[in-house]
Amino acid sequence: MSTDTLSAAKPASQHDVLKQFRQEHHAALKAGIYEPFVWPYRALGLYLLIFYLLSPPSKSQILHFLRYPLFLFIVYFCVSTALECRSPAITIGYGNGLLNAWTILWSATLLLFNDARRDFKRIEKQEVAVEAEPIDITPVENSQGHTSALDGTTSDGLKSLHPVGDIPQPPPAPDDKPQAVVSNEIFGDQTPIPPDVPQSYVYQPLPSTFLHRLDWVLDLTLNFRGLRWTHQIPGTYPPPPWITAHLDPSSSPPPPSSSKSTYPTRTSIIRSAFPTFILNALSLDLLKTLASYDPYFATHSPSAHPSPFPLPRLTRLTITLLLTYTSLQNIVLLSPLVLNYALGPRILGAHASPWLYPPYFGPLSALPESGLPGFWGTWWHQIFRCAFSAAGSSLSTALAALNIIPHHHRKPLRTLTTLLTAFVLSGLLHASASSTLLSPRTRPRNSFLFFAVQPAGILAQRAASAWLAAWDISPKFPGWARRSVNVAVVVGWALLTGPLIADEFAGGGIWLYEPLPLSLGRGLKGDGWWRWGRVGEWVGWWWGDRWWKSGVVFLEG
C-alpha cells in the first residue's frame, strides 16, 4: 500500500500525528500490507556481507566469483525489506530505507568496486621477538602491602614486560642527550620509551586466524571512513609519526605524510566532546521547543498553517539546518565518548586510539573561505565519502576504457564524474530513507532533487571564481569582501534549494522524533517533561510466522 492511501488528515498536534501513525501502522500490519522491521532478521544483508568477508584467505576463483551472486542477493533482500517493512518509530522508519540503501552501496564498495579481501590492509602493531635475559615474574609486594606481577598489558592491548605507566626509565646517557620520546599510541601522551625497545607496525592484510580475522572484518565493515586503513578518506588524521616512524614500508605503499604537530589524547577528547555534547543537547531541546510552536514541523505543508515566526521561510530553513546539524553531531559524538573514553583501551585495545576519532564535521571557516565547495567538501560530514569516491572512480575508469574521451580531458572528466556520482548517490540514499516513512506527505523525489542539484551550484561558483581570477579581478578585492561573497553564495543557494529537503523532512515527520528523554523547554511549556514513554511503549517482541522472522521491534523513537 502506498503511503498516499493512508489518512491525510491534519491532526492538531505532534502527539496526534504520532498516534495516527501508530493506528495506521497497526491497521497495515493487521491487513498484511506491511511487516514490522524486526531485528536481527531484517539486518541479514549486512550479516551476509560480514560472513563472506570472514572466509579464510584463499586464492580460490570460486570464492572470488561468489561475491557477484552474493551482492545480487544482498540487493534483493535489502530492497525487499525497504518495500515490505514499516515502523511507527520515526528513527526506525527513516533508518529502514537509509540503512538498506547504504548496505547495498557499502557492499558494492567492498565487493565490486574493490575486492576488500585482497585490496585493503589495516595498520596494526606487530610483536617483535627480542632476546632478553630471564625475568622474575614472581608477584612483588610493594610498600602498601599490595602485590603485582610484571605481566602488564600495553595501551594497545599487546603484552609488555611492565604494567602501563610503570615502564622503567633507562639511566641518562653520558653525554646528557635527551632521551627519544615516542607518543603512546592509545593515550596520546608522550611516554619515554627506551631506545632498545622494538616498535614495529605493518599494514595487515586479511589475517589467517579466525579471531584476528573477525576483528579485522568487523573494523573494515563498520569503519566507514577507513581510519588506519589503506582506503582512509582525506580530511581525517593521518597515521601519527610515532606509528609511521616504525611502519614497515614493505607491507604497503607509505601512508600520507602528516602536517599535524599535535594529536588528540583521551583527556583532550573528553574535554572537547563532552561539553559539546551537553551544549548540543541543550540546543536540541531549545530547537525542539521552538519547532513545537510551528505546525510545519508536525508534517504539515508550508502553506497549511501560517508560521508564528517572522520571515517564515528563512526561520524554518534555519531551524531545520540547526536541528539536522545538532542531531547528527550528538549521534557521532557518542563514538569518541563511549568507545574512546568510557570503554577505552583496557576493553577495546588499539580501537580506542585517540587519533582514530577525528571530528566528523570540519571547521565552519570553510564556508567564508571556499563557499559551496567548502560547505560540502570540508564542513559537512564525510561519513559516506569512501563509498561515493569508490563508485565515482569505478565509473570514471569505465568511461576512460571506452576510449571516446581525449586524454587531456580525462582528468577534469574524472573530477566531474566523481562529483556528480557523490551527490546522485547521496540523493538516492536520502530518497530511500524518506520512502520508508509512514507519513502520507513524504515526497522522496524532493530529497533526491536537493542533492542532485548541488553540483550545479558548486560548479557555478568554481567557474565564476576561475573567470574572476583569469581576468585578475578577484585579487583586487580585500579578503573580507571575498569571504562575505562566499557566505552570501551559501545562504542564497540554501534559500533557493533548501526548501526541497526542509519540506521533505517536515512532511515526512522527521522532527517528531525525540532525541532526549527529558525536555526542559517543553516541560515548562506544559507538554510534559518525560519524552520517551514507558519501555513497553517503544520496544517489544514480535512473533513472526517463521521463527527467524521473530525478534525485537521498536514502536516509538
C-alpha positions as CSV (number, residue, x, y, z in Angstrom):
1,M,0.0,0.0,0.0
2,S,1.3,3.4,-0.9
3,T,1.7,6.0,1.8
4,D,-0.6,8.2,-0.3
5,T,-3.5,5.9,0.6
6,L,-3.0,6.5,4.3
7,S,-5.1,9.1,6.0
8,A,-4.2,12.6,5.0
9,A,-6.0,14.2,7.9
10,K,-4.2,17.0,9.7
11,P,-4.0,16.3,13.4
12,A,-3.8,19.3,15.7
13,S,-0.6,18.4,17.5
14,Q,2.6,16.2,17.3
15,H,1.0,13.8,19.8
16,D,-1.9,13.4,17.5
17,V,0.3,12.8,14.5
18,L,2.3,10.0,16.3
19,K,-1.0,8.5,17.5
20,Q,-2.3,8.5,13.9
21,F,1.0,6.8,12.7
22,R,0.6,4.0,15.3
23,Q,-3.0,3.4,14.4
24,E,-2.2,3.3,10.6
25,H,0.8,1.0,11.3
26,H,-1.4,-1.4,13.3
27,A,-4.0,-1.4,10.7
28,A,-1.4,-2.1,7.9
29,L,0.1,-5.0,9.9
30,K,-3.4,-6.5,10.6
31,A,-4.3,-6.3,7.0
32,G,-1.0,-7.9,6.0
33,I,0.1,-4.9,3.9
34,Y,3.3,-4.3,5.8
35,E,5.5,-6.2,8.2
36,P,7.3,-4.6,11.2
37,F,11.0,-4.0,11.0
38,V,12.3,-6.9,13.1
39,W,15.8,-7.1,14.4
40,P,18.0,-9.1,13.8
41,Y,16.3,-10.8,10.8
42,R,15.9,-7.6,8.7
43,A,19.7,-6.9,9.0
44,L,20.5,-10.1,7.1
45,G,22.1,-8.2,4.2
46,L,24.9,-6.8,6.5
47,Y,25.4,-10.2,8.1
48,L,25.9,-11.9,4.7
49,L,28.5,-9.3,3.8
50,I,30.4,-9.9,7.0
51,F,30.2,-13.7,6.7
52,Y,31.6,-13.6,3.2
53,L,34.5,-11.3,4.2
54,L,35.2,-13.7,7.1
55,S,36.1,-16.5,4.8
56,P,39.8,-17.6,5.3
57,P,42.4,-16.2,2.9
58,S,42.2,-18.1,-0.3
59,K,43.2,-17.9,-4.0
60,S,40.1,-19.8,-4.9
61,Q,38.5,-18.4,-8.0
62,I,35.1,-19.8,-7.0
63,L,35.2,-17.8,-3.7
64,H,36.3,-14.8,-5.7
65,F,33.4,-15.2,-8.1
66,L,30.8,-15.7,-5.3
67,R,30.9,-12.1,-4.5
68,Y,28.8,-11.3,-7.5
69,P,25.8,-13.5,-6.8
70,L,26.2,-12.6,-3.1
71,F,25.9,-8.9,-4.0
72,L,22.7,-9.6,-6.1
73,F,21.1,-11.4,-3.2
74,I,22.0,-8.5,-0.8
75,V,20.4,-6.1,-3.2
76,Y,17.3,-8.3,-3.4
77,F,17.0,-8.7,0.4
78,C,17.6,-5.0,1.2
79,V,15.1,-3.8,-1.4
80,S,12.5,-6.3,-0.1
81,T,13.0,-5.1,3.4
82,A,12.6,-1.5,2.4
83,L,9.4,-2.2,0.5
84,E,7.8,-4.6,3.0
85,C,8.6,-3.1,6.4
86,R,7.3,0.0,8.1
87,S,7.6,1.3,11.7
88,P,5.7,3.9,13.6
89,A,9.0,4.9,15.2
90,I,10.4,7.8,13.2
91,T,14.0,6.9,13.6
92,I,13.4,3.3,12.7
93,G,11.2,4.2,9.7
94,Y,13.8,6.6,8.3
95,G,16.7,4.2,9.1
96,N,15.0,1.3,7.4
97,G,15.4,2.9,4.0
98,L,18.7,4.6,4.7
99,L,20.5,1.6,6.1
100,N,19.2,-0.8,3.5
101,A,20.3,1.6,0.7
102,W,23.7,2.1,2.5
103,T,24.1,-1.7,2.9
104,I,23.8,-2.0,-0.9
105,L,26.2,0.8,-1.6
106,W,28.8,-0.3,1.0
107,S,28.5,-3.9,-0.2
108,A,29.2,-2.7,-3.8
109,T,32.2,-0.8,-2.4
110,L,33.7,-3.8,-0.7
111,L,32.7,-6.5,-3.2
112,L,32.5,-4.8,-6.7
113,F,34.4,-1.5,-6.8
114,N,37.1,-3.2,-4.7
115,D,37.9,-6.7,-3.6
116,A,38.3,-5.8,0.0
117,R,39.7,-9.2,1.0
118,R,42.6,-8.7,-1.4
119,D,43.0,-5.0,-1.7
120,F,42.5,-3.5,1.8
121,K,45.0,-3.5,4.7
122,R,45.0,-2.1,8.2
123,I,47.8,-0.7,10.3
124,E,48.5,-3.0,13.2
125,K,51.2,-3.2,15.8
126,Q,53.4,-6.3,15.3
127,E,55.0,-8.1,18.1
128,V,58.8,-8.2,17.7
129,A,60.7,-11.1,19.2
130,V,63.7,-10.0,21.1
131,E,66.3,-11.8,23.1
132,A,66.1,-10.9,26.8
133,E,67.6,-12.2,30.0
134,P,65.3,-14.3,32.2
135,I,62.9,-12.1,34.2
136,D,61.5,-13.0,37.6
137,I,57.7,-12.7,37.3
138,T,57.1,-13.6,40.9
139,P,54.5,-11.2,42.4
140,V,56.2,-8.4,44.2
141,E,54.9,-6.8,47.4
142,N,55.0,-3.0,47.4
143,S,55.2,-0.6,50.3
144,Q,51.4,-0.6,50.7
145,G,51.3,-4.4,51.0
146,H,49.7,-4.9,47.6
147,T,51.2,-7.4,45.1
148,S,51.6,-7.1,41.3
149,A,53.1,-9.2,38.6
150,L,55.3,-7.9,35.8
151,D,53.0,-9.0,33.0
152,G,51.0,-5.9,32.3
153,T,49.3,-5.0,29.1
154,T,50.3,-2.2,26.9
155,S,47.8,0.5,26.0
156,D,47.2,-1.1,22.6
157,G,46.3,-4.4,24.0
158,L,49.6,-6.2,23.5
159,K,51.6,-7.7,26.3
160,S,54.5,-5.8,27.7
161,L,57.1,-6.6,30.3
162,H,55.8,-3.9,32.7
163,P,52.4,-2.5,33.7
164,V,51.2,0.5,31.7
165,G,52.6,3.7,33.2
166,D,55.3,1.8,35.1
167,I,58.0,1.5,32.4
168,P,61.4,1.7,34.0
169,Q,63.4,4.6,32.7
170,P,67.0,4.0,31.3
171,P,69.8,5.9,33.0
172,P,70.7,9.2,31.4
173,A,73.2,8.9,28.6
174,P,76.7,10.1,29.5
175,D,76.5,13.0,27.1
176,D,73.2,14.0,28.6
177,K,71.5,13.9,25.2
178,P,67.7,14.0,25.5
179,Q,66.0,10.6,25.5
180,A,64.0,9.6,22.5
181,V,60.3,10.2,23.1
182,V,57.6,8.0,21.5
183,S,54.0,9.1,21.9
184,N,51.8,6.5,23.4
185,E,49.5,5.0,20.7
186,I,46.4,4.9,22.9
187,F,46.6,7.6,25.5
188,G,48.3,10.1,23.3
189,D,50.7,11.2,26.0
190,Q,54.4,11.3,25.4
191,T,55.8,8.3,27.3
192,P,59.6,7.9,27.1
193,I,60.5,4.6,25.6
194,P,64.0,3.1,25.9
195,P,65.8,3.2,22.6
196,D,66.3,-0.5,22.6
197,V,62.5,-1.3,22.9
198,P,61.5,-2.6,19.4
199,Q,58.5,-0.9,17.8
200,S,57.0,-2.2,14.6
201,Y,53.8,-1.6,12.7
202,V,52.7,-3.2,9.5
203,Y,49.8,-2.9,7.0
204,Q,47.9,-6.2,7.8
205,P,46.1,-7.9,5.0
206,L,43.2,-10.4,5.7
207,P,44.5,-12.5,8.7
208,S,44.6,-16.2,8.7
209,T,43.5,-16.9,12.3
210,F,39.7,-16.6,13.0
211,L,39.6,-14.2,16.0
212,H,42.1,-11.9,14.3
213,R,40.2,-12.0,11.1
214,L,36.9,-11.4,12.9
215,D,38.3,-8.2,14.4
216,W,39.8,-7.2,11.1
217,V,36.5,-7.7,9.2
218,L,34.2,-6.0,11.7
219,D,36.5,-3.0,11.7
220,L,36.5,-2.9,7.9
221,T,32.7,-3.2,7.7
222,L,31.8,-0.7,10.4
223,N,34.7,1.8,9.9
224,F,33.1,3.8,7.1
225,R,35.9,6.5,6.9
226,G,38.6,3.9,6.7
227,L,40.7,5.2,9.6
228,R,44.1,3.4,9.8
229,W,43.3,1.6,6.6
230,T,44.8,1.9,3.1
231,H,41.5,3.4,1.9
232,Q,41.3,6.1,4.6
233,I,39.5,9.2,3.4
234,P,41.1,12.6,3.2
235,G,40.4,15.2,5.9
236,T,41.0,12.8,8.8
237,Y,44.0,12.3,11.0
238,P,46.8,10.6,9.0
239,P,48.7,7.9,11.0
240,P,50.7,9.8,13.6
241,P,54.5,10.0,13.3
242,W,55.1,7.6,16.3
243,I,53.4,5.0,14.1
244,T,54.7,5.9,10.6
245,A,58.3,6.0,12.0
246,H,58.0,2.3,12.8
247,L,55.8,1.3,9.9
248,D,57.3,-1.4,7.7
249,P,57.5,0.2,4.2
250,S,57.5,-3.2,2.6
251,S,54.0,-4.1,3.9
252,S,52.2,-1.4,1.7
253,P,52.8,1.9,0.0
254,P,53.8,4.6,2.5
255,P,50.9,6.4,4.2
256,P,50.3,10.2,3.5
257,S,52.6,12.4,5.5
258,S,51.1,14.4,8.3
259,S,51.5,18.2,8.8
260,K,49.9,17.9,12.2
261,S,52.2,18.8,15.1
262,T,49.8,17.6,17.8
263,Y,47.3,14.7,18.0
264,P,44.4,14.4,20.5
265,T,44.7,12.5,23.7
266,R,41.9,10.8,25.7
267,T,41.9,13.7,28.0
268,S,41.6,16.3,25.2
269,I,38.8,14.3,23.5
270,I,36.7,14.2,26.7
271,R,37.3,17.9,27.4
272,S,36.2,18.8,23.9
273,A,33.5,16.2,23.1
274,F,31.6,16.1,26.4
275,P,30.9,19.9,26.7
276,T,29.9,19.9,23.0
277,F,27.6,17.0,23.6
278,I,25.9,18.8,26.5
279,L,25.7,22.1,24.6
280,N,24.1,20.3,21.6
281,A,21.6,18.5,23.9
282,L,20.5,21.9,25.3
283,S,20.4,23.3,21.8
284,L,18.3,20.4,20.6
285,D,15.8,20.9,23.5
286,L,15.5,24.6,22.6
287,L,15.1,23.9,18.9
288,K,12.5,21.2,19.5
289,T,10.6,23.5,21.8
290,L,10.6,26.3,19.1
291,A,9.5,23.8,16.5
292,S,6.6,22.7,18.6
293,Y,5.1,26.2,18.1
294,D,5.1,25.8,14.3
295,P,2.6,23.2,12.8
296,Y,5.0,23.0,9.8
297,F,7.3,20.7,11.8
298,A,4.4,18.3,12.6
299,T,4.2,17.1,8.9
300,H,2.0,19.9,7.7
301,S,2.7,21.6,4.4
302,P,4.3,25.1,4.5
303,S,1.0,26.6,3.2
304,A,-1.3,24.7,5.5
305,H,-0.7,27.0,8.5
306,P,1.0,30.4,8.9
307,S,4.2,30.4,10.8
308,P,4.3,32.1,14.2
309,F,7.8,33.3,13.4
310,P,8.8,36.3,11.3
311,L,10.4,35.6,7.9
312,P,8.9,32.1,7.9
313,R,11.0,30.6,5.0
314,L,14.3,31.7,6.5
315,T,13.3,30.8,10.0
316,R,12.1,27.3,9.0
317,L,15.2,26.6,7.0
318,T,17.4,27.8,9.8
319,I,15.7,25.6,12.4
320,T,15.9,22.7,10.0
321,L,19.6,23.1,9.4
322,L,20.3,23.5,13.1
323,L,18.2,20.5,14.1
324,T,19.9,18.4,11.4
325,Y,23.4,19.5,12.5
326,T,22.9,19.2,16.2
327,S,21.1,15.8,15.9
328,L,23.9,14.3,13.7
329,Q,26.6,15.9,15.8
330,N,25.3,14.4,19.0
331,I,25.0,10.9,17.4
332,V,28.6,10.9,16.1
333,L,29.9,12.3,19.4
334,L,28.8,9.1,21.1
335,S,31.6,7.4,19.2
336,P,34.6,9.1,21.0
337,L,32.7,9.4,24.3
338,V,31.7,5.7,24.5
339,L,34.4,3.9,22.5
340,N,37.5,6.1,23.2
341,Y,36.7,7.2,26.8
342,A,34.1,5.1,28.5
343,L,35.3,1.7,27.2
344,G,38.8,2.8,26.5
345,P,41.9,0.8,25.7
346,R,41.5,-1.7,28.5
347,I,38.5,-3.1,26.7
348,L,38.9,-2.1,23.1
349,G,42.7,-2.1,22.8
350,A,44.0,-0.3,19.8
351,H,40.4,0.5,18.7
352,A,40.4,3.2,21.4
353,S,43.4,5.1,20.0
354,P,42.5,8.8,20.1
355,W,43.8,9.6,16.6
356,L,41.0,7.2,15.3
357,Y,38.4,9.7,16.4
358,P,38.8,12.9,14.4
359,P,35.8,15.3,14.2
360,Y,33.1,14.3,11.8
361,F,32.4,18.0,10.9
362,G,35.1,20.3,9.6
363,P,35.7,23.9,10.7
364,L,33.0,26.4,10.0
365,S,35.6,28.7,8.5
366,A,35.4,26.6,5.3
367,L,32.2,28.5,4.4
368,P,33.7,32.0,4.1
369,E,37.0,30.6,2.7
370,S,35.5,28.4,0.0
371,G,31.7,28.9,-0.2
372,L,29.7,26.0,-1.5
373,P,32.7,23.7,-2.2
374,G,33.8,24.3,1.4
375,F,30.4,23.7,2.8
376,W,30.0,20.3,1.2
377,G,33.7,19.2,0.9
378,T,35.1,20.4,4.2
379,W,32.5,21.5,6.8
380,W,29.7,18.9,6.3
381,H,30.3,15.3,7.5
382,Q,32.1,12.9,5.1
383,I,30.7,9.6,6.5
384,F,29.8,8.3,3.1
385,R,32.7,9.7,1.2
386,C,34.7,6.4,0.8
387,A,31.8,4.7,-0.9
388,F,31.0,7.7,-3.1
389,S,34.6,8.0,-4.2
390,A,34.9,4.3,-5.0
391,A,31.7,4.5,-7.1
392,G,32.9,7.6,-8.9
393,S,36.3,6.2,-9.6
394,S,34.9,3.0,-11.0
395,L,32.6,4.9,-13.3
396,S,35.4,7.1,-14.4
397,T,37.6,4.1,-15.2
398,A,34.8,2.5,-17.2
399,L,34.3,5.7,-19.2
400,A,38.0,6.0,-19.9
401,A,38.1,2.4,-21.1
402,L,35.6,3.3,-23.8
403,N,38.4,5.5,-25.4
404,I,35.9,8.1,-26.5
405,I,37.3,10.9,-24.3
406,P,40.6,12.6,-25.4
407,H,43.4,12.0,-22.8
408,H,43.8,15.7,-22.0
409,H,40.1,15.8,-20.9
410,R,40.1,12.7,-18.8
411,K,41.3,14.3,-15.6
412,P,38.6,17.0,-15.5
413,L,36.1,14.4,-16.6
414,R,37.2,12.2,-13.7
415,T,36.7,15.1,-11.2
416,L,33.3,15.9,-12.7
417,T,32.2,12.3,-12.7
418,T,33.2,11.8,-9.0
419,L,31.4,15.0,-8.0
420,L,28.1,14.1,-9.8
421,T,28.2,10.5,-8.6
422,A,28.6,11.5,-5.0
423,F,25.6,13.8,-5.0
424,V,23.4,11.4,-7.1
425,L,24.2,8.6,-4.7
426,S,23.6,10.8,-1.7
427,G,20.2,11.8,-3.2
428,L,19.3,8.1,-3.6
429,L,20.3,7.3,0.0
430,H,18.1,10.1,1.4
431,A,15.2,9.3,-1.0
432,S,15.3,5.7,0.1
433,A,15.1,6.9,3.7
434,S,12.1,9.1,3.0
435,S,10.3,6.3,1.1
436,T,10.0,4.1,4.2
437,L,8.3,6.7,6.4
438,L,4.7,6.4,7.2
439,S,3.7,10.0,6.6
440,P,1.4,10.5,3.5
441,R,3.2,13.8,2.9
442,T,6.6,12.4,2.2
443,R,8.0,13.0,-1.3
444,P,11.2,11.1,-1.7
445,R,11.9,12.7,-5.1
446,N,12.5,16.1,-3.3
447,S,15.3,14.5,-1.2
448,F,16.9,13.3,-4.4
449,L,16.5,16.6,-6.2
450,F,18.0,18.5,-3.4
451,F,21.3,16.6,-3.6
452,A,21.2,16.2,-7.3
453,V,21.2,20.0,-7.9
454,Q,24.1,20.7,-5.5
455,P,26.8,20.1,-8.2
456,A,25.3,22.9,-10.3
457,G,25.9,25.4,-7.5
458,I,29.4,24.1,-6.8
459,L,30.4,24.2,-10.5
460,A,28.9,27.6,-11.0
461,Q,30.9,29.1,-8.1
462,R,34.1,27.4,-9.3
463,A,33.5,28.7,-12.8
464,A,32.8,32.2,-11.5
465,S,35.9,32.2,-9.3
466,A,38.1,30.9,-12.2
467,W,36.7,33.6,-14.5
468,L,37.4,36.4,-11.9
469,A,40.9,35.1,-11.3
470,A,41.6,34.8,-15.1
471,W,40.7,38.5,-15.5
472,D,42.7,39.4,-12.4
473,I,39.6,40.8,-10.8
474,S,39.3,38.8,-7.5
475,P,42.8,39.7,-6.2
476,K,41.7,43.4,-6.3
477,F,39.0,42.7,-3.6
478,P,40.0,42.6,0.1
479,G,39.8,39.3,1.9
480,W,36.8,40.3,3.9
481,A,34.9,41.1,0.7
482,R,35.7,37.7,-0.8
483,R,34.7,35.9,2.4
484,S,31.4,37.8,2.5
485,V,30.6,36.9,-1.0
486,N,31.3,33.2,-0.3
487,V,28.9,33.3,2.7
488,A,26.3,35.1,0.6
489,V,26.5,32.4,-2.1
490,V,26.0,29.7,0.5
491,V,23.0,31.5,2.1
492,G,21.5,32.3,-1.3
493,W,21.8,28.8,-2.6
494,A,20.3,27.4,0.6
495,L,17.3,29.7,0.3
496,L,16.9,28.5,-3.3
497,T,17.3,24.8,-2.8
498,G,16.9,24.2,0.9
499,P,13.0,24.0,0.9
500,L,13.3,20.8,-1.1
501,I,14.9,18.9,1.8
502,A,13.4,21.0,4.6
503,D,9.8,20.4,3.4
504,E,10.6,16.7,2.9
505,F,11.9,16.4,6.5
506,A,8.9,18.2,7.9
507,G,6.4,16.5,5.7
508,G,7.9,13.1,6.5
509,G,7.6,13.6,10.2
510,I,11.4,13.6,10.9
511,W,11.1,16.2,13.6
512,L,8.6,14.2,15.6
513,Y,11.4,12.1,16.8
514,E,12.6,12.6,20.4
515,P,16.4,13.0,20.7
516,L,16.3,13.4,24.5
517,P,14.5,11.6,27.3
518,L,13.8,14.8,29.2
519,S,12.8,18.2,27.8
520,L,13.2,21.3,30.0
521,G,11.6,23.6,27.4
522,R,8.5,21.6,26.7
523,G,8.1,20.7,30.3
524,L,7.9,24.4,31.2
525,K,5.6,24.8,28.2
526,G,3.2,22.2,29.7
527,D,3.8,19.5,27.1
528,G,5.4,17.1,29.5
529,W,8.9,16.6,30.9
530,W,9.5,12.9,30.0
531,R,9.5,12.3,26.3
532,W,10.4,8.6,25.7
533,G,7.4,7.0,27.4
534,R,7.5,3.6,29.2
535,V,9.8,0.9,27.9
536,G,6.9,-1.3,26.8
537,E,5.7,1.5,24.6
538,W,8.7,1.8,22.5
539,V,10.3,-1.6,22.3
540,G,8.7,-5.0,22.2
541,W,8.9,-8.6,20.8
542,W,7.3,-9.7,17.5
543,W,6.4,-13.3,16.9
544,G,6.7,-13.9,13.1
545,D,5.1,-16.7,11.1
546,R,8.6,-18.2,10.9
547,W,11.0,-18.4,13.8
548,W,13.6,-16.4,12.0
549,K,11.1,-13.6,11.5
550,S,10.7,-13.2,15.2
551,G,12.7,-10.5,17.1
552,V,12.8,-7.1,18.6
553,V,10.6,-4.3,17.2
554,F,10.7,-0.6,18.1
555,L,7.4,1.3,18.4
556,E,8.5,4.8,19.2
557,G,11.5,7.0,18.7
